[in-house]
Amino acid sequence: LFDSPKGQRQMYKRVLGGGYLDGVIIASTPVDDPLIPQLLEDKVPWVLAGRHPDARVNYIDTDNVLGARMAVEHLIRLGHRRIGTVTGPLNMISAQDRLQGYKQALEAYRIPIDDELIVPGDYSEAGGEMATRRLLAASPSAVFAASDSTASGALKAIRDAGLQVPGDVALVGFDDIPLATSLDPALSTIRQPIEQLGSMAADLLLNMIENPPDDSAPAHKMILPVKLIVRASCGALR
């Protein structure tokens, strides 16, 4: 999809409005994306790869809240109490959910939530590096990065500050993309089943096209499980 709202509207009119597609899968959309209400109004068969608060949206997502909580609780069990996080863009549900999971873990262990340890990012390596430079001023002993790309930038910022991972600052990411194993040290992270999510979204969309749901039928909503992958960056493996 095009980046600008005007470009999106033009794309919608040209492709979807022209009847060239039978259905659509949308991924990585902000919660206020204007395409969402447009698709709902036009009753185009579509599936969102990602959770959405509108009860009418058919979606499949991974458990971002639980995944973030698992990552932070792992760091807590390793003895960390000053755990910072670099979030994703907070206009996206996935980033909101991962921040919620971070806070849930701290609350479960009665660790006060410190706003200085929460720095917004954008899921990118460059954004992770910039945000971590700010975060280090609060002296975290560990960092939960809301994506593996963010964690890669965080690793660079930590090293540029003269610190070591995991000796001075432990690090955990989210996604388990191939980048996670190419970093040094290898990145502990939350694995989400991206291929399964994509396959299930496609199957759901095809079923909706072949068997159009009744207007009164509830929307399909599915949350897939995630898994903590422990590698060297968190300090658990020496």
N, C-alpha and C positions, 0 to 999 in steps of 0.2 A: 504494500500500500504506500501511497505517497505520504511524505512527511507533513505537509501543510494541510490544514483543514480544507482549503480551496482545492488542493490537489486530490484529496480524498473524495470530495463531492464530485469532482469531474470524473474520477475513476468509477465511482458508484454509478453515475448516470450512463457512462459509456459501456461498462462491462455488465454490471448487474442489471441496470435498467434496460439494457438492450437484449436481455434474455440469452446471453452467450453462455451462462453458467447455470447448472442445475442446483448447485449448493455451494456453500463457502465454509472453510475452516479459518478462524481468526486466531492469531496467537500474539502474545506480548502486547496487549492493548491497555492503555490507561483506563481507569475506572470511568472517566467521563468522556470516553471516545464517542463522538457524535454518530459513528456508524452503528453503534449498538441500538439506540432507539429507532434509527431508520430501518434497520433490518427487522426489528420486532414489528414495526408498523406495516412493513411491506410483506410480512409473512414469508420471507425467503428462507428455505431450509438452510440452517447454518448451525455450527458448533463452535464454541469457544474453548481453546486450549488454555485454560486458566479459570480460576473461580471468579464469580461476579455476584454482587449483592442483589441484582434484580432477579426476583423469583421466576421470571419467565425465560431466563437464559438457560439453554442446554450447555453444560460444560463438563469437561474432564480436567482434573488438576492433580497435582501431587500434594502431599500433606506438608505444606510449607511451615505451618505453625509447629507441628510436632518435630519436623526436621531441625528447625532452629533451636527448639527446646533441647533436643537430643545433643546437639553440638555444644551448647552452652553448659548443659549439665555434665557433659563429659569433661569440660575444662574445670568445672567446679570440683568434680571428684578427683581431679589431678592436683587440687589444692589452691586453685586460683580464686581470688575474690574481687580483684579489680579487672573485670572483663569488659573491654570496650567492644563496640560494634560499628562497622561501616555499613550503613543500610543500602538498599536499592532505592530507586526513585519512588518517593512515597505517594505518588499519584497512581501507582500500580498496586493491585491487590496482593501480588506475590511479595512485594517489599513490605507492605503493611503487615502481612501474616508472619513474615520472618522476624520483623521487629517485635510483634506480639509474642512469638515463641521465645525470643531472647528475654523479654521481660518476665514471662511466665517462669522460666528457669530460675531467674534471680529471686522472684517472689517465693517460689517453692522452697528455696534454701534460706529465705529471710535475709537476703543480701539487698541492701538499699539500692534503688535505681538512681544512678547519678547521670544527669543530663549531659555532663561534660564528657561522659564515656560513650555517648551516642552521637555519631557524626553522619550526616546524610551523604550518600554517594549515588552513583548512577549505573551500577553493574559493570562499569568498564574498568580496564586496567589503569588508565590515566586518572580516572575519577577516584579509584581506590588509593592510588599513590597520594594524590592531593589531600584526600580526606584523612588518611592515616598520618600524614605530617601534622595535621591539626590534632588528631587523637592522641598522638604521643606526648603532647603537652600535658595531658592528664595522667601520664605515667601508668598506663595499663600493664598488667603482667601477661595478659592474653587478649587476643582479638578474634572476634567472630566476624568474618567477612561474608556479606550476603550473596556473593557469587564467587566462583573460582577465579574469574577474571579480576574481580576486585581484590581477591587475596593475592594475586600475582603482583598487583600494584602495591599492596600493603607490604609485601615482602621486600620490595625494592626500597620503599620509604624507611622501613625498619633498619635495613642494612645501611642506607645512606646516613642514618642517625648514629651509626657506630654500634648498633645493637645486633644481637644474633637471634635467629630463630632455630630451635625453640629455647635456647639457653636464657635469653633475656625476655623474650616475648613469644609466647606460644601462639599458634595461628591455626584456625580452622575455617574452611570455605563451605561452599554449597554448590552442588550440581554434579560433581565428579565427571567433568569433561576431560578429554585427553590431556589437556594442559596440566591437570593436577599431578600426574605422575612424572611429568617432565621437569617440574620445578625441583630445586635443590635447596632445602630438603623437600621430599615428596609431600604433597599436601594432604592432610587429614580433611575430610569433607563429608558432606551429606550426598549420597547417591540418590538421584531421582530417575525413575524409569522413563526416559524421554522417548525412546523408540516405542515402548508399549503405549505411552500416552498418545503419540501420533497415530499409531495403528488403531487404537480404540476410538479416537476421534473420527478417523476416516470411516470405520465400520458403523459408528453411530449415525454419521451423516448419510451414508448410503442407505441405511435402514429408514431414515426419515424421508429420503427421496422416494424410495420404493413403497413405503407405507406411511403416507402423510398422517401425522398425529392429529387427533381431534383437538379442537381449540380448548376444550375443558381438561385435556390430559395434562398432568403435572410435567414440568420440564425434567429432563434427565440430568442428574447431578452425580458425579462420581469423583471420589478422592482416592488416589493411589498411594500405597505405602512407600516410605523412604527408608534408607539404611545408613547408619554411621559407618564410614570407612576410616579406620585408624591407620595413619602413616606417621612419618617422622616429625612433621612440623608442629604437632601438639606436644611433643615431649614424652608421650607414652611409650614410644619405641626408642630405645637407646642402642 
